[in-house]
Amino acid sequence: MHELFMRRCFELARQGTGRVSPNPLVGVVIVKNGKIIGEGFHERHGGAHAEPNAFKNATEDVSGATLYTNLEPCCHTKKLTPPCAPLVIEKKIAHVVICNLDPNPLVAGSGAAQLKAAGIQVTTGVLEQEGESLNEIFFHRMRTGRPLVHLKSAATLDGKTALPNGESKWITGPEAREDGHRGRLQYDAVMVGAETLRKDDPALTVRLPGFTPERMPFRVILTGSGKLPMGAQVFKDDFRHRTLVVTDSQTKIDMLPPQQVVRLSTLNPFPFGEFYKKIADFGIHSLWLEGGAALHSLFLQHNQVGRLTLYLSPKIMGEGRALFAHTSSGLADLLQLEGLEVQAMGADLKITAKMETNRRKP
Ligand SMILES: NC(=O)c1ccc[n+]([C@@H]2O[C@H](COP(=O)([O-])OP(=O)(O)OC[C@H]3O[C@@H](n4cnc5c(N)ncnc54)[C@H](OP(=O)(O)O)[C@@H]3O)[C@@H](O)[C@H]2O)c1
């Protein structure tokens, strides 16, 4: 029974996708006499948390009820909204069932402890793994202090992403492309290398049937030369104010106002810490990389990729551009993936996996 109600919490939580960052996705279900009497989720950053929303929507007196939540109720006051654990106590909830404890050092078990101290029964760890995947972006940032970088690419079965002349649209089918758009939506920014912009002129927006995102992810373009096509969609479309160019301290960039140019002290070696700090000022706490091979290898070789998703189309190209641009020094040095998941996506295959955490250091 706990699992059934927790799955409903996940469904509710997912409705906040693309709107709550840098906060986690949270859903709450209030159950009394085996029946759901209230539901709520965290709808947007700065808005009410899932708990007050569920209490507000409750159709009956909640005292003595069980409250299900995929994340430990918060107890700290260093945020835009009041803490939830005291509210749960005030509402006389009898039992709180939690999927994941909050890794935020300001909470980290003390929300649950506060509830227990008030005499509330607390159960934790229900569908813990599913909850971890739901909030992978949030957990990663809390545990490492860095944004989750998710590398996405599409290739033929022989691992080619473009013809030798650079042409690459479209390798995969509509289902895989739509899934890629759902992926973009979860991240604060979509990043490409300048060569991809020059060759493909991608829009890098979220386009899903029947759905308009409240906020487009930022588009981030990396260039050392500053040679970017003025007429590119990302500089002309309705979301051009959400395009950033990342370059060094010297390179001339004409196509955007200076406040949309992120200047790093150098690009070689690439200063990842400085880069993450500067994009955080724009509210970017997670990154979705969309190519090409040079950009992907830059992040991979420096152990910056947390998750990789590859769409493989049942086609063979022969000569063509490879997925990655680096050379491994030996078989013992290959980058290792873990937790591989494979799924059919229309006529294509979707492969997603985490990069192994103890892989070699740069
Ligand atoms: N099938 C797919 O999923 C897919 C997706 C994306 C792209 N593609 C294809 O991939 C090709 C482009 O890939 P690419 O590997 O040639 O280029 P890329 O990764 O798109 O861009 C590389 C560019 O990034 C800039 N850069 C600046 N600092 C860098 C650094 N430290 N390390 C690496 N890059 C840095 C440079 O721009 P400047 O030259 O301006 O200095 C460099 O030329 C295109 O043909 C595109 O169609 C395929």
The ligand as a Gaussian input file, in Angstrom:
#p B3LYP/6-31G(d) Opt

LIG

0 1
 N       24.088000      13.443000     -34.163000
 C       24.119000      14.249000     -33.141000
 O       23.530000      13.951000     -32.085000
 C       24.880000      15.525000     -33.230000
 C       24.678000      16.481000     -32.210000
 C       25.413000      17.645000     -32.253000
 C       26.326000      17.866000     -33.292000
 N       26.459000      16.955000     -34.262000
 C       27.417000      17.184000     -35.365000
 O       28.708000      17.346000     -34.780000
 C       29.483000      18.219000     -35.600000
 C       30.130000      19.281000     -34.733000
 O       30.917000      18.676000     -33.754000
 P       32.434000      19.088000     -33.506000
 O       33.025000      18.061000     -32.624000
 O       33.081000      19.349000     -34.820000
 O       32.332000      20.503000     -32.790000
 P       31.508000      21.021000     -31.483000
 O       31.801000      20.152000     -30.315000
 O       30.093000      21.257000     -31.850000
 O       32.168000      22.455000     -31.290000
 C       33.546000      22.575000     -31.050000
 C       33.855000      24.033000     -30.855000
 O       33.665000      24.412000     -29.492000
 C       34.510000      25.518000     -29.216000
 N       35.420000      25.303000     -28.072000
 C       35.938000      26.290000     -27.324000
 N       36.729000      25.823000     -26.390000
 C       36.757000      24.507000     -26.526000
 C       37.439000      23.493000     -25.813000
 N       38.235000      23.745000     -24.768000
 N       37.245000      22.225000     -26.230000
 C       36.421000      21.952000     -27.278000
 N       35.741000      22.897000     -27.965000
 C       35.918000      24.176000     -27.593000
 C       35.354000      25.747000     -30.458000
 O       34.651000      26.751000     -31.157000
 P       35.368000      27.818000     -32.090000
 O       35.794000      27.028000     -33.305000
 O       34.350000      28.833000     -32.385000
 O       36.536000      28.335000     -31.328000
 C       35.264000      24.414000     -31.156000
 O       35.508000      24.505000     -32.535000
 C       28.524000      18.812000     -36.621000
 O       28.731000      18.172000     -37.845000
 C       27.154000      18.474000     -36.065000
 O       26.242000      18.328000     -37.122000
 C       25.772000      15.778000     -34.258000

